[in-house]
Amino acid sequence: GQIGRVVDHLKAKGLLDKTIVIVLGDHGEEFMERGRWGHSAEFNRFQTGTPGVIRVPGQAPRVVTGISSHLDIPATLMPLLGVKNPPADYSHGYDLLAPGYHRDYAVAADWNRIAYLGNDFKVSFPVNALGAIRNEVTDGDDRPLADSGGVIRAIRTAMLEIMANLTRFTKAPA
């Protein structure tokens, strides 16, 4: 397909061994696994799980397991391009290629909600006045958790960090 044509072109021009290639899906797609068709309706694994491949010339292949995020792409790419300052200066992500890469959770959002997506549970919060009274705390398969208050207390620090980061890069440069 199209990706093969791009790779073939890079090879033919002698550029493949000088080019970082990144291929990502922008979102998952649900095919009635949870009663929905399409995407942007829920924060379930069918709609938030995406494949990704990063090919870096001279680096051995590896597999990243566990939670990752599209927010990790700038933090991964910039050091490869020679940027020396820490990823926190320009990204909410982490370097996927760094030794010991680990992420406890990812953040996802739609027009009305922001979600904490952990390994064992997810919590979505409204970001508009209309939904201010409805938080959803579920397991990975969208089943409500009995101890939603305990889950929210457990992720309090992470949620405060997420909220603080929502506007971190919106200030005009000095």
N, CA, C and O of each residue as an XYZ file, in Angstrom:
696
protein
N       0.789     -1.174      0.000
C       0.000      0.000      0.000
C       0.851      1.266      0.000
O       2.005      1.277     -0.427
N       0.242      2.301      0.486
C       0.869      3.617      0.460
C       2.154      3.667      1.290
O       3.126      4.294      0.869
N       2.179      3.030      2.444
C       3.386      3.040      3.279
C       4.533      2.362      2.541
O       5.661      2.854      2.565
N       4.256      1.238      1.886
C       5.278      0.551      1.106
C       5.835      1.420     -0.005
O       7.032      1.378     -0.292
N       4.975      2.203     -0.628
C       5.440      3.103     -1.694
C       6.378      4.171     -1.141
O       7.375      4.513     -1.777
N       6.065      4.694      0.029
C       6.940      5.702      0.645
C       8.287      5.082      1.001
O       9.336      5.663      0.720
N       8.258      3.900      1.622
C       9.509      3.221      1.998
C      10.322      2.882      0.752
O      11.536      3.085      0.738
N       9.676      2.372     -0.289
C      10.386      2.070     -1.540
C      11.031      3.323     -2.126
O      12.156      3.267     -2.623
N      10.334      4.440     -2.071
C      10.882      5.701     -2.583
C      12.111      6.120     -1.768
O      13.126      6.528     -2.333
N      12.013      6.018     -0.445
C      13.162      6.367      0.403
C      14.360      5.473      0.092
O      15.495      5.945      0.041
N      14.103      4.175     -0.115
C      15.188      3.250     -0.482
C      15.801      3.642     -1.820
O      17.022      3.726     -1.949
N      14.960      3.879     -2.805
C      15.436      4.206     -4.158
C      16.277      5.477     -4.169
O      17.206      5.594     -4.968
N      15.971      6.411     -3.310
C      16.714      7.677     -3.247
C      17.895      7.611     -2.276
O      18.610      8.596     -2.090
N      18.096      6.422     -1.649
C      19.192      6.276     -0.694
C      18.966      7.028      0.608
O      19.924      7.409      1.281
N      17.716      7.243      0.961
C      17.395      8.036      2.149
C      16.879      7.226      3.336
O      16.781      7.753      4.444
N      16.550      5.959      3.120
C      15.923      5.190      4.197
C      16.817      5.097      5.427
O      16.327      5.177      6.553
N      18.120      4.931      5.225
C      19.026      4.808      6.365
C      19.370      6.150      7.000
O      20.186      6.213      7.920
N      18.751      7.224      6.513
C      18.939      8.559      7.092
C      17.612      9.143      7.571
O      17.548     10.303      7.979
N      16.555      8.331      7.520
C      15.212      8.847      7.779
C      14.552      8.111      8.936
O      14.521      6.881      8.963
N      14.029      8.865      9.882
C      13.197      8.299     10.944
C      11.792      8.171     10.361
O      11.222      9.148      9.878
N      11.246      6.973     10.410
C       9.914      6.726      9.863
C       8.968      6.450     11.028
O       9.229      5.574     11.853
N       7.879      7.195     11.090
C       6.870      7.023     12.138
C       5.525      6.806     11.463
O       5.097      7.610     10.635
N       4.866      5.715     11.824
C       3.531      5.419     11.308
C       2.631      5.172     12.515
O       2.900      4.286     13.327
N       1.564      5.957     12.628
C       0.643      5.849     13.763
C      -0.798      5.876     13.286
O      -1.128      6.506     12.281
N      -1.646      5.184     14.024
C      -3.076      5.382     13.852
C      -3.491      6.537     14.745
O      -2.942      6.699     15.835
N      -4.443      7.338     14.310
C      -4.832      8.477     15.145
C      -5.851      8.096     16.209
O      -5.959      8.786     17.223
N      -6.592      7.030     16.009
C      -7.551      6.544     16.997
C      -7.964      5.136     16.599
O      -7.759      4.712     15.462
N      -8.546      4.425     17.545
C      -9.094      3.118     17.240
C     -10.478      3.264     16.617
O     -10.992      4.370     16.453
N     -11.048      2.154     16.287
C     -12.370      2.141     15.662
C     -13.170      1.030     16.323
O     -12.676     -0.086     16.475
N     -14.380      1.323     16.709
C     -15.220      0.321     17.350
C     -16.194     -0.251     16.331
O     -16.813      0.480     15.558
N     -16.315     -1.573     16.348
C     -17.214     -2.268     15.435
C     -18.240     -3.058     16.236
O     -18.337     -4.278     16.104
N     -18.999     -2.360     17.062
C     -20.080     -2.907     17.890
C     -19.584     -3.787     19.037
O     -20.380     -4.532     19.609
N     -18.298     -3.730     19.394
C     -17.810     -4.511     20.524
C     -18.504     -4.103     21.822
O     -18.714     -4.934     22.705
N     -18.857     -2.828     21.933
C     -19.542     -2.304     23.118
C     -20.830     -1.570     22.717
O     -21.292     -0.673     23.423
N     -21.392     -1.965     21.584
C     -22.655     -1.381     21.168
C     -22.542     -0.087     20.390
O     -23.536      0.608     20.183
N     -21.341      0.236     19.960
C     -21.150      1.464     19.186
C     -20.391      1.151     17.904
O     -19.662      0.163     17.809
N     -20.584      2.013     16.938
C     -19.902      1.890     15.655
C     -19.144      3.183     15.420
O     -19.742      4.259     15.446
N     -17.848      3.103     15.194
C     -17.071      4.299     14.886
C     -16.091      4.663     15.982
O     -15.512      3.793     16.633
N     -15.913      5.960     16.178
C     -14.956      6.439     17.167
C     -15.448      7.761     17.762
O     -16.459      8.317     17.332
N     -14.718      8.242     18.748
C     -15.024      9.503     19.445
C     -16.281      9.436     20.297
O     -16.858     10.475     20.619
N     -16.717      8.241     20.670
C     -17.898      8.117     21.516
C     -17.537      7.733     22.947
O     -18.243      8.115     23.880
N     -16.464      6.994     23.133
C     -16.073      6.499     24.452
C     -14.556      6.426     24.552
O     -13.850      6.555     23.551
N     -14.067      6.219     25.755
C     -12.637      6.050     25.986
C     -12.322      4.575     26.235
O     -11.547      4.260     27.138
N     -12.901      3.676     25.459
C     -12.609      2.256     25.660
C     -11.422      1.833     24.793
O     -10.980      2.574     23.915
N     -10.922      0.639     25.056
C      -9.711      0.172     24.366
C      -9.904      0.046     22.859
O      -8.937      0.126     22.101
N     -11.132     -0.148     22.425
C     -11.384     -0.277     20.991
C     -11.225      1.068     20.281
O     -10.835      1.118     19.114
N     -11.526      2.144     20.983
C     -11.450      3.467     20.373
C     -10.160      4.212     20.704
O      -9.787      5.144     19.991
N      -9.479      3.814     21.771
C      -8.241      4.519     22.136
C      -6.982      3.742     21.780
O      -5.899      4.326     21.731
N      -7.095      2.450     21.532
C      -5.924      1.656     21.176
C      -5.526      1.883     19.731
O      -6.353      1.762     18.826
N      -4.261      2.212     19.513
C      -3.789      2.450     18.148
C      -2.453      1.766     17.927
O      -1.639      1.681     18.848
N      -2.218      1.278     16.724
C      -0.905      0.724     16.415
C       0.090      1.851     16.159
O      -0.287      2.962     15.787
N       1.341      1.548     16.362
C       2.380      2.525     16.061
C       3.696      1.840     15.769
O       4.041      0.842     16.402
N       4.425      2.373     14.817
C       5.750      1.864     14.465
C       6.678      3.058     14.317
O       6.353      4.038     13.645
N       7.832      2.962     14.951
C       8.871      3.973     14.786
C      10.124      3.241     14.333
O      10.601      2.340     15.023
N      10.659      3.623     13.179
C      11.902      3.032     12.681
C      12.978      4.099     12.752
O      12.884      5.152     12.122
N      14.011      3.796     13.546
C      15.122      4.729     13.713
C      16.364      4.077     13.116
O      16.765      3.004     13.565
N      16.979      4.699     12.119
C      18.182      4.118     11.519
C      19.241      3.823     12.585
O      19.534      4.656     13.442
N      19.803      2.618     12.506
C      20.866      2.230     13.421
C      20.405      1.704     14.762
O      21.237      1.304     15.576
N      19.107      1.689     15.022
C      18.615      1.159     16.292
C      17.934     -0.182     16.071
O      17.211     -0.383     15.095
N      18.184     -1.091     17.001
C      17.580     -2.418     16.918
C      16.079     -2.329     17.190
O      15.637     -1.467     17.949
N      15.300     -3.208     16.578
C      13.859     -3.218     16.841
C      13.572     -3.564     18.300
O      14.330     -4.297     18.936
N      12.497     -3.041     18.808
C      12.029     -3.379     20.154
C      10.521     -3.186     20.194
O       9.938     -2.550     19.316
N       9.914     -3.734     21.204
C       8.471     -3.607     21.381
C       8.223     -2.879     22.694
O       8.778     -3.245     23.730
N       7.398     -1.863     22.646
C       6.983     -1.162     23.856
C       5.645     -1.752     24.266
O       4.674     -1.699     23.512
N       5.602     -2.310     25.455
C       4.348     -2.855     25.968
C       3.834     -1.921     27.055
O       4.570     -1.069     27.551
N       2.618     -2.081     27.405
C       2.044     -1.206     28.419
C       1.467      0.045     27.787
O       1.243      0.110     26.578
N       1.236      1.018     28.617
C       0.579      2.244     28.181
C       1.553      3.151     27.453
O       2.682      3.358     27.900
N       1.112      3.685     26.339
C       1.857      4.734     25.640
C       0.833      5.742     25.134
O      -0.375      5.521     25.221
N       1.334      6.840     24.610
C       0.447      7.914     24.187
C       1.035      8.624     22.977
O       2.252      8.645     22.793
N       0.181      9.197     22.163
C       0.669     10.038     21.072
C       1.479     11.208     21.620
O       2.327     11.757     20.916
N       1.229     11.592     22.863
C       1.998     12.666     23.492
C       3.463     12.277     23.662
O       4.310     13.142     23.884
N       3.768     10.990     23.560
C       5.154     10.527     23.674
C       5.955     10.748     22.387
O       7.184     10.678     22.418
N       5.304     11.009     21.282
C       6.024     11.147     20.008
C       6.984     12.334     20.006
O       8.148     12.148     19.650
N       6.565     13.546     20.381
C       7.552     14.642     20.407
C       8.714     14.364     21.361
O       9.865     14.672     21.050
N       8.412     13.785     22.518
C       9.462     13.485     23.497
C      10.409     12.402     22.996
O      11.549     12.326     23.454
N       9.968     11.577     22.078
C      10.805     10.543     21.474
C      11.585     11.099     20.288
O      12.772     10.813     20.132
N      10.937     11.874     19.472
C      11.541     12.379     18.241
C      12.573     13.487     18.471
O      13.628     13.483     17.837
N      12.289     14.413     19.348
C      13.164     15.581     19.501
C      14.596     15.219     19.899
O      15.524     15.789     19.324
N      14.835     14.307     20.850
C      16.226     13.933     21.139
C      16.935     13.313     19.933
O      18.140     13.496     19.761
N      16.193     12.582     19.101
C      16.783     11.997     17.894
C      17.207     13.080     16.905
O      18.092     12.863     16.077
N      16.570     14.244     16.999
C      16.896     15.371     16.123
C      17.919     16.314     16.749
O      18.234     17.364     16.190
N      18.438     15.923     17.926
C      19.497     16.706     18.550
C      19.071     17.644     19.658
O      19.910     18.361     20.203
N      17.801     17.665     20.010
C      17.337     18.535     21.095
C      17.862     17.990     22.421
O      17.731     16.799     22.702
N      18.451     18.856     23.226
C      19.087     18.431     24.476
C      18.252     18.729     25.717
O      18.406     18.053     26.735
N      17.368     19.731     25.653
C      16.631     20.045     26.875
C      15.590     18.969     27.177
O      15.192     18.228     26.279
N      15.147     18.877     28.424
C      14.237     17.804     28.828
C      12.892     17.881     28.099
O      12.413     18.971     27.786
N      12.288     16.726     27.832
C      10.995     16.710     27.149
C       9.923     17.548     27.848
O       9.036     18.081     27.182
N       9.985     17.675     29.156
C       8.973     18.461     29.874
C       8.962     19.920     29.432
O       7.982     20.626     29.668
N      10.036     20.383     28.795
C      10.074     21.760     28.295
C       9.154     21.968     27.094
O       8.748     23.096     26.816
N       8.819     20.886     26.377
C       8.050     21.050     25.143
C       6.981     19.981     24.929
O       6.323     19.969     23.888
N       6.800     19.086     25.895
C       5.885     17.973     25.675
C       5.301     17.481     26.990
O       5.896     17.660     28.052
N       4.141     16.865     26.908
C       3.545     16.176     28.054
C       3.929     14.695     28.044
O       3.497     13.938     28.913
N       4.733     14.282     27.073
C       5.038     12.870     26.895
C       6.387     12.462     27.435
O       7.111     13.253     28.040
N       6.703     11.197     27.197
C       7.953     10.583     27.625
C       8.624      9.944     26.411
O       7.958      9.578     25.443
N       9.934      9.814     26.475
C      10.705      9.222     25.380
C      10.475      7.710     25.354
O      10.901      6.997     26.262
N       9.813      7.236     24.327
C       9.525      5.803     24.190
C      10.785      4.958     24.065
O      10.762      3.768     24.381
N      11.886      5.554     23.609
C      13.123      4.811     23.387
C      14.072      4.890     24.576
O      15.134      4.267     24.560
N      13.707      5.642     25.600
C      14.566      5.767     26.782
C      14.570      4.454     27.558
O      13.541      3.784     27.650
N      15.720      4.083     28.118
C      15.757      2.871     28.940
C      14.750      2.983     30.088
O      14.655      4.019     30.746
N      14.017      1.925     30.311
C      13.061      1.903     31.410
C      11.794      2.703     31.170
O      11.100      3.066     32.120
N      11.481      2.985     29.893
C      10.244      3.725     29.606
C       9.081      3.085     30.341
O       8.887      1.871     30.285
N       8.315      3.908     31.027
C       7.118      3.432     31.724
C       6.154      4.601     31.876
O       6.563      5.732     32.137
N       4.919      4.319     31.714
C       3.866      5.330     31.882
C       2.768      4.676     32.709
O       2.296      3.590     32.371
N       2.359      5.336     33.794
C       1.297      4.794     34.646
C      -0.086      4.975     34.033
O      -1.001      4.191     34.286
N      -0.221      6.016     33.227
C      -1.523      6.311     32.644
C      -1.336      7.149     31.385
O      -0.273      7.720     31.143
N      -2.383      7.205     30.607
C      -2.432      8.110     29.456
C      -3.619      9.041     29.660
O      -4.502      8.781     30.478
N      -3.623     10.117     28.910
C      -4.715     11.080     28.964
C      -5.372     11.108     27.589
O      -4.690     11.159     26.565
N      -6.680     11.076     27.577
C      -7.426     11.208     26.323
C      -8.519     12.250     26.544
O      -8.931     12.505     27.675
N      -8.969     12.833     25.471
C     -10.018     13.848     25.593
C     -10.895     13.848     24.356
O     -10.474     13.447     23.271
N     -12.114     14.302     24.543
C     -12.977     14.618     23.415
C     -13.460     16.049     23.631
O     -12.855     16.784     24.412
N     -14.513     16.454     22.970
C     -14.960     17.843     23.076
C     -15.479     18.182     24.463
O     -15.472     19.350     24.852
N     -15.927     17.189     25.217
C     -16.583     17.464     26.496
C     -15.943     16.815     27.710
O     -16.274     17.168     28.842
N     -15.040     15.879     27.499
C     -14.493     15.127     28.628
C     -12.990     14.956     28.487
O     -12.430     15.007     27.392
N     -12.358     14.750     29.637
C     -10.955     14.366     29.663
C     -10.886     13.095     30.501
O     -11.617     12.958     31.481
N     -10.020     12.174     30.124
C      -9.994     10.882     30.805
C      -8.587     10.490     31.226
O      -7.612     10.719     30.510
N      -8.514      9.897     32.396
C      -7.319      9.238     32.919
C      -7.489      7.783     32.519
O      -8.470      7.149     32.908
N      -6.551      7.238     31.747
C      -6.635      5.847     31.293
C      -5.492      5.063     31.910
O      -4.352      5.163     31.456
N      -5.787      4.286     32.940
C      -4.775      3.474     33.603
C      -4.854      2.033     33.138
O      -5.667      1.692     32.279
N      -4.005      1.190     33.708
C      -4.029     -0.231     33.355
C      -5.295     -0.919     33.840
O      -5.862     -1.749     33.131
N      -5.742     -0.578     35.049
C      -6.842     -1.304     35.670
C      -8.166     -0.556     35.674
O      -9.215     -1.155     35.909
N      -8.129      0.735     35.418
C      -9.356      1.518     35.442
C      -9.175      2.784     34.629
O      -8.068      3.150     34.234
N     -10.292      3.435     34.395
C     -10.264      4.732     33.721
C     -11.284      5.630     34.396
O     -12.303      5.173     34.914
N     -10.985      6.913     34.376
C     -11.876      7.895     34.977
C     -12.036      9.028     33.977
O     -11.045      9.595     33.516
N     -13.267      9.357     33.641
C     -13.483     10.501     32.755
C     -14.211     11.596     33.520
O     -15.116     11.339     34.314
N     -13.788     12.818     33.254
C     -14.336     13.997     33.908
C     -14.847     14.952     32.845
O     -14.229     15.097     31.790
N     -15.965     15.603     33.113
C     -16.439     16.610     32.163
C     -15.539     17.843     32.204
O     -14.970     18.172     33.245
N     -15.417     18.511     31.081
C     -14.654     19.758     31.035
C     -15.549     20.916     30.601
O     -15.070     21.974     30.194
N     -16.856     20.690     30.699
C     -17.794     21.782     30.421
C     -18.834     21.824     31.533
O     -18.983     20.855     32.277
N     -19.528     22.897     31.649
C     -20.486     23.073     32.739
C     -21.664     22.111     32.649
O     -22.255     21.775     33.675
N     -22.015     21.664     31.461
C     -23.180     20.798     31.313
C     -22.992     19.431     31.956
O     -23.969     18.821     32.391
N     -21.770     18.942     32.026
C     -21.548     17.613     32.580
C     -20.893     17.633     33.938
O     -20.329     16.622     34.358
N     -20.945     18.731     34.627
C     -20.172     18.916     35.850
C     -20.515     17.943     36.966
O     -19.754     17.835     37.927
N     -21.618     17.239     36.877
C     -21.974     16.349     37.973
C     -21.753     14.874     37.633
O     -22.098     14.010     38.439
N     -21.196     14.565     36.482
C     -21.096     13.164     36.066
C     -19.651     12.760     35.793
O     -19.100     13.076     34.739
N     -19.048     12.067     36.739
C     -17.745     11.445     36.527
C     -18.004      9.967     36.291
O     -18.909      9.391     36.894
N     -17.228      9.356     35.431
C     -17.378      7.925     35.187
C     -16.112      7.217     35.621
O     -15.012      7.571     35.196
N     -16.272      6.212     36.473
C     -15.148      5.411     36.944
C     -15.462      3.967     36.595
O     -16.395      3.379     37.143
N     -14.683      3.393     35.680
C     -14.950      2.037     35.212
C     -13.658      1.239     35.115
O     -12.557      1.786     35.189
N     -13.823     -0.066     34.947
C     -12.655     -0.880     34.634
C     -12.391     -0.766     33.136
O     -13.076     -0.022     32.435
N     -11.400     -1.503     32.651
C     -11.031     -1.417     31.242
C     -12.102     -1.880     30.282
O     -12.046     -1.572     29.092
N     -13.087     -2.624     30.789
C     -14.180     -3.096     29.940
C     -15.472     -2.324     30.176
O     -16.562     -2.816     29.884
N     -15.341     -1.110     30.706
C     -16.472     -0.196     30.889
C     -17.484     -0.632     31.939
O     -18.626     -0.175     31.917
N     -17.089     -1.506     32.858
C     -17.977     -1.876     33.952
C     -17.743     -0.900     35.105
O     -16.598     -0.694     35.506
N     -18.804     -0.294     35.646
C     -18.632      0.646     36.758
C     -17.942     -0.026     37.945
O     -18.211     -1.184     38.263
N     -17.052      0.721     38.591
C     -16.358      0.213     39.768
C     -17.105      0.635     41.025
O     -17.563      1.773     41.135
N     -17.224     -0.295     41.974
C     -17.966     -0.023     43.205
C     -17.313      1.085     44.025
O     -18.007      1.932     44.586
N     -15.983      1.084     44.098
C     -15.276      2.065     44.920
C     -14.774      3.225     44.074
O     -13.571      3.481     44.021
N     -15.681      3.924     43.417
C     -15.251      5.020     42.552
C     -14.573      6.127     43.351
O     -13.625      6.744     42.865
N     -15.039      6.384     44.560
C     -14.401      7.402     45.395
C     -12.972      7.038     45.732
O     -12.096      7.903     45.737
N     -12.722      5.766     46.015
C     -11.360      5.308     46.307
C     -10.446      5.454     45.107
O      -9.282      5.830     45.249
N     -10.967      5.158     43.924
C     -10.178      5.304     42.698
C      -9.828      6.772     42.480
O      -8.681      7.101     42.176
N     -10.804      7.646     42.632
C     -10.552      9.074     42.430
C      -9.539      9.587     43.447
O      -8.671     10.389     43.100
N      -9.635      9.135     44.705
C      -8.629      9.537     45.706
C      -7.248      9.026     45.316
O      -6.253      9.724     45.514
N      -7.175      7.813     44.764
C      -5.882      7.216     44.401
C      -5.197      7.967     43.262
O      -3.968      7.992     43.192
N      -5.967      8.571     42.382
C      -5.364      9.266     41.236
C      -5.400     10.784     41.394
O      -5.152     11.515     40.435
N      -5.702     11.252     42.582
C      -5.842     12.699     42.814
C      -4.619     13.478     42.338
O      -4.760     14.467     41.620
N      -3.429     13.045     42.728
C      -2.211     13.765     42.337
C      -2.058     13.796     40.822
O      -1.722     14.832     40.248
N      -2.306     12.657     40.177
C      -2.195     12.605     38.712
C      -3.228     13.521     38.065
O      -2.914     14.205     37.090
N      -4.446     13.548     38.583
C      -5.479     14.404     37.995
C      -5.142     15.884     38.165
O      -5.396     16.680     37.262
N      -4.576     16.260     39.305
C      -4.155     17.652     39.493
C      -3.057     18.015     38.494
O      -3.036     19.123     37.958
N      -2.147     17.073     38.249
C      -1.090     17.292     37.257
C      -1.685     17.443     35.853
O      -1.280     18.322     35.093
N      -2.633     16.591     35.519
C      -3.289     16.666     34.209
C      -3.968     18.023     34.040
O      -3.821     18.668     33.002
N      -4.710     18.453     35.056
C      -5.410     19.739     34.955
C      -4.426     20.897     34.828
O      -4.659     21.824     34.053
N      -3.336     20.852     35.575
C      -2.328     21.914     35.481
C      -1.695     21.940     34.092
O      -1.373     23.008     33.571
N      -1.520     20.775     33.501
C      -0.875     20.687     32.188
C      -1.784     21.074     31.024
O      -1.301     21.276     29.910
N      -3.079     21.179     31.262
C      -3.999     21.503     30.169
C      -3.644     22.815     29.484
O      -3.874     22.970     28.285
N      -3.092     23.750     30.225
C      -2.770     25.057     29.639
C      -1.277     25.364     29.684
O      -0.878     26.514     29.500
N      -0.462     24.366     29.923
C       0.972     24.602     30.092
C       1.629     25.252     28.887
O       2.544     26.057     29.063
N       1.210     24.942     27.689
C       1.862     25.473     26.500
C       1.021     26.536     25.789
O       1.213     26.783     24.598
N       0.104     27.155     26.505
C      -0.751     28.159     25.859
C      -0.274     29.584     26.083
O      -0.858     30.516     25.531
N       0.756     29.774     26.866
C       1.254     31.120     27.137
C       2.138     31.597     25.992
O       2.904     30.826     25.414
N       2.017     32.874     25.678
C       2.868     33.465     24.640
C       4.305     33.525     25.138
O       4.533     33.746     26.327
N       5.276     33.331     24.253
C       6.674     33.416     24.674
C       6.989     34.811     25.206
O       6.446     35.811     24.737
N       7.868     34.853     26.181
C       8.245     36.145     26.788
C       9.195     36.905     25.880
O       9.621     38.009     26.218
